[in-house]
Amino acid sequence: EGNEPGDSTKITYRELLHKVCQFANILRSQGVKKGDRVSIYLPMIMELVVAMLACARIGALHSVVFAGFSADSLCERILDCGCSLLIT
């Protein structure tokens, strides 16, 4: 379910697993490893779920930042958690 009424997507577990594994490989290719911190700055879309699960799959900690925050607020959260990657 998205933010807007009627905004929804359907996906099978198999399709979700495929997308999560693909994104986990992308994160690994960017040097993200177990224990690293990753910030996610996305609206309520399927890619947000994929990014969260991909982080969990490789053992990286993720911090979801509400997409309505200002650039300064986002910057503070990135610095506070010491993240090594920002997903937008």
N, C-alpha and C positions, 0 to 999 in steps of 0.2 A: 504494500500500500504506500502510495506517495503522499505528498503534502496536500495536493488538490483532490477534492471529491471525484471519484471515478478514475483516478490516476492509479492504475495497478498493472502489474506484470505477472505472468505465470511462467514458471520454469520448473523443469523436472530436477530431481536430485542428481541425475547423471549429467545434465547440462551444467548445473551449478558446480559439481565436482570438477568438470572439465575447465570451467572458467577460473575456479579457485587455483587449480594446479598450474594453469598457464600464468596467472598473475603471481603466484608464489615463485615460479621460475624467473619472472621478470624482476621481482624484488631481489632474488639471489644474485642475478646478473648485475644489479646495481650495488652489490656489496652488503646487503642487509642479511644479518645472521641472527642466530638465537641470542636473545637478551637485548638486542638493539631496540631502540624506541622509534616509533613511526607515528607521525601526526597525519590524520585524515581530515581534509577540509572539503567535504562534498555535501550536496543536498541529499534528500531521501530518494536515492535512485539505486538500481540494482548493483551498480559498481561499488557503492558504499559497502554493501554486504559482502561482495566478493573481496574487496580490499581487507576488511576486518577478518574474514575467514582465512585469507592467504597469510596474513600476519600470524594468526594463531597456528596455522599449519607449519610454519618454519620456526615458531617459537619467539617471534618478535612481539614486543609489547606495543599495543596501539592506543592512541588517544584520539577520539573523535571530537572535532571542534565544530560546533554549530556553524553552518554556512552563512548565517546572517551576521557574524561577528565582524568588526572592523579589522583593518590591516594591523593596527596597533595591538588590538586584543589578541589577534592570531600570533603576532610576533612574541608577545609576553608568554603565551602558552608554549610556544616552541622552545623558547629559551628556558622556561621553568622546567620542562620535562627533559631537555637535552636531547631532542630527537635528531636522528641522523638523516631522516628523509621526510618530505612533506608530499602527500598525495593530494592532488587537486583535480 
